[in-house]
């Protein structure tokens, strides 16, 4: 019997591997934001979305959506692409 790869990963696992992320605020259109484009290219951006019931989850990459939050990690998240990131713990996010 073949084991299926899990389609979810815990946020704490990402932080342990890729480091503590920093929140990122869009102040201009994403296409014009050179810093953001560079981070997207380097696979360091995570988009945090909310379900209709208010549960937060993350996806690796940039997805422009109303009400979304964005995190930038110090290391690449490429290995976590196509996974739903659950258990978002805001205590693990850097604050300035």
Order of alpha helices (4+ residues) and beta strands (2+ residues): beta-alpha-beta-alpha-beta-beta-beta-beta
